[in-house]
Amino acid sequence: MRRKETAACALALLAPWAAVHAERSAPDFAALVAKHEARAIEDRRWFHAHPELALRETETQAYVLAALADTPGIEIVDGDWGTGVVAILRGNGPGPLVAWRADMDALPIAEETGRSFASTRTDTSEGRAVGLMHACGHDIHMSVALGAARVLSDARVAMRGSVLFIFQPAEEIGAGAARMIEAGVFEDGRLPKCILALHDHPTLLAGRVGSCPGYASANVDAFRLTVKGRGGHGAYPHETIDPVTLAAEIVLALPAIVAREISVDRPAVISVGSIHGGSKSSAIPDEVVLSATVRSRDDETRSELQARIERTARGHAAAAGAPEPVLEYLLGTPAGTNDPRLVAEVREVFRRVLGEENDLVYEPGMGGEDFSYYGRIVPGFQFRLGVGREGVEMALHSSTFDPDESAIPVGVRVVAEALWDQLHRPKDD
């Protein structure tokens, strides 16, 4: 057989492989994001105008379900998700399962942005009427997730594996992730190889992203301490056991636990945020109630702080001859850890899509996020999506929080490409 005929035969044999390979190659994400950008912004504005508090996200849930039902290839997963939503998008070829999480709830804050789509809603929280607002950007989180689902839906013929989309309620009260896990979100063959998420952040300009390998957020615990005494007339304090003075001594003693009993290599915070006691300047009350937040990173420090707070409170009460105080200690969300290998892999996508100058690293903080529950089961990574504007000061949980919507298509693209990369990454990478 002559050389040209041999080459032609070889090309004919390779044609089927080449066609499959072409199908599996990455799609034109820029074009797909542009196609769905307007819809993603429309989603965000609807969510923003219709905020709902934790565990009350019924309208939000209905909107997400309708949007997913309108997305080809999406399968809604039945389950006891409360006001959450779980869905799967399956690719056309075998591959891993990768999860994406978006949180849904808003905050009891009256909005003051003046936007045409600003929230005017109210509800009740802790027995009082409150305004409602997506002041933490969960409206952006959901719209980015829906946008990424549409982009990957368009590319599903060439996609390997599947994406598990988790729309989670009640992040703001630290309860949603644990409830989704307890309800079985990772059961029945839905254990992903990893889980990703984002949080919008006004300290980063739109078009930038931030990563924090390793510890990224803190254990968020709290306590309520009832300091007991024996009330009486303020003119005769010697006839009382003054719980106000005792409470003040305890408040001042608590920082010494961090300063003198916890290693300087292990971050910790004890902050008393509320003190209530008495009703009249001349009357010493019978009790004072303190409320505080306690932050740490590692489990050992977390346990030590609880034990030493209890010892300090009881010790001061005993020294004052007061009744034993009542300590109600709440272990909240655990510290969040971003898997270093997963961070490195996703940052490759960030640099390729946004450029190295827009791929930033931030230092771990002492804030909390219940995304951490997922990361204790599978490798997890939550990154920051910049939503800030040049020269404009903004803060999360503020009535004037007004993120730059140009961040939404940026988020859709990096999410879609990061998920695609995880689905198509060789197993031995």
Buried (B, 14 or more C-beta within 10 A) or exposed (E): EEEEEEEEEEEEEEEEEEEEEEBBEEBEBEEBBEBBBEBBBEBBBBBBBBBBBBBBBEBBBEBBBEBBEEBEBBEBBEBEBBBBBBBBBBBBBEBBBBBBBBBBBBBBBBBBBEEEBBBEBEBEBEEEEBBBBBBBBBBBBBBBBBBBBBBBBBBBEBBBBBBBBBBBBBBBBBBBBBBBBEBBBBEEEBEBBBBBBBBBBBBBBBBBBBBBBEBBBBBBBBBBBBBBBBBBEBEEEEEBBBBBBBBBBBBEBBEEBBEEEBEEEBBBBBEBEEBEBBEEEEEBBBBBBBBBBBBBBBEEBBEBBBEBBBEBBBEBBEEBEBBEBEBEBEEBBBBBBBBEEBBEBBBEBBBEBBEEEBBBEBEBEBEBBBBBBBBEEBBBBBBBBBBBBEEEEBEBEBBBBBBBBBBBBBBBBBBBBBBBBBBBBEEEE
